[in-house]
Amino acid sequence: MIIYRKTLRNIALSISFLIFCSGFLMAEEQYQPISPLVSTEWLSAHLSDTDLVLLHIGKKDDYDKGHIPGARPFSLRGIILNQDSQGILHEFPEIDSLEAVFQAVGLNDNSEVIICYDNEMLVPLATRLYVTLDYIGLGDRIAILDGGLPLWREENRPISTDSPNIEPGNLTVRLNEKLLVDVTWVQKNLDNSGVVLIDCRPEEQYTGREEDGHAARQGHIAGAINIPFFEIMRDDPAYRFKSIEELEKMFLDGGVKTGQIVVPYCGTGIWSCPVYFVAKYLGYDVRFFDASFQAWSADENLTVIEPVKLHQVK
């Protein structure tokens, strides 16, 4: 009888352990990270998902004329400062402000956010939203719709003029503190072979042959390579991103090495966002230099490769 009771107890303990493990594994498997770049086919299949939040980047008038069903209009004014206290353009606002903005648009801690751009000119702003959501900790719950609304329309998918009812969300900011770097961090890592700076402006501004109106000096940060932000997009009406193979080749040919920390910058922190997004898409460890070249060029103690120096090297 004693042996029988022990056997029953062992069986019960084993069953309890299995149930516990099963529940743990189910919790672990419940959420699978989404790809940073999703197709119109993917969105069409997931449009009714409970946790999906589709944010529309574009003018309110254009949104009212037609958008993807369920899309919520989103203004970037609440997440980009015109100027901070030091006069730097396009910086992140305070964390409490960011939390309030995203709660107001209905984001929760378990939301999956898909970003849709209204037209090709808005890709930098769509990716700026991506960077911001990454900064506040949503990480693997953010994606951009490849081709945006133009491709959705081109494929004759449903369009709506209805505005969804939005209930305030309960999103809690969990700051990704390592994401954001400043002038001091960049300066300390100029000679670090594990870090690569990418200047995302047009080549003419990178070399200094064309003026960057936000820069105190023309040229680029010493050691930075040049990958203009617009070169990551296909030349087609829908303005989709290039294939992952093309993007990988572009980075490697441009001078980015596997395993390096990638730090994109531009004039004021907008044009660098598409390159930040692509670097994340390719699996690189990425940092965001929000103050960008406007802050770097303003400090005379920091090295800038200027046009005259480029000429002397030649």
C-alpha positions, 0 to 999 in steps of 0.5 A: 500500500505504501509503495502504491501511494508513493507511486501515485504521488510520483505520478501526480508530481510528474503530471504537475511538472509536465503541466507547469512546463507545458504552460511555460512553453506555451507562454514562451511560444505565444508570441513570435517576433514579427519581421521588421518589414512586412508585405501587403500579403502578410498585413492582409492576412493579419489585419483583424488580429486583436493586438495589431495597431496600424499607424498611418503616416501622412497628411490628415486630408489624405488619410480622410480620402482613403486608407487601409481599413482600421489604420489610425492617423498618426502625427509625428509632431508629438515625438519630434522636437522642433528644437531642444534646450540647446537648439538642436533640431529633431530630438526625442522629447521627454519619456513621459511625453512619448508614453502619453502620445502612444497611449493616446493612439491606443498602444498597449504593452502587447501591441504589434505596430505596423507603420504605413507610409502614405507616399514615397516621400514619407519613408524617412518619417515612417522610419523615424517612428520605427526608431522611436518605438524601438527606443521606448522598448517595443523592439520586435513588435514593430514593422513597416509595411513594404510599399506602404499605401501606394502598393496596397492601392496598386494591388486593389486591396480594400480602402476605407474612409472610416476612422476607427474608435480609439481607446487609450492604451496602457503602454509602459515605456521600457527605455532601450537606453543603449540605443541612443548615443551622443557626441561624446560616445561617437568621439570615444568610438572614432577609432573603434574598429567594432563601430562604423559610422554611416553618413546617410546624406547625399554624396554631395553633402557628405563630401562637402561639395554641396552645402548642408544648411544645418551644418556649421562646417561642411563635410563629414565625420572622420572615418564615416562611410557614405550610404545615402538614405534614398539608395536603399529603395527600389526605383518603382512606383510603390517605392519598396525597399530593395531586396535583402540580398541587395541591401546586404551587398550595399552595406558590405560594399560600402564598408560595413563589416559583419559584427560591427555596431552601426551608427547612422547619422545625417544632418538632423536625425531624419534621413538617417532613420531609413538606414537605421531601419535597414541595419536592424532589418539586416541584423546589425547591432545599431545605435542612433546618433540623434543630434547628428552632424548639426551638433558635431559640426558645431564643435570646433574641437571635433574633426570634420573632413572638409572639402579642402582636406579632401582636395589635398588628399587627392 
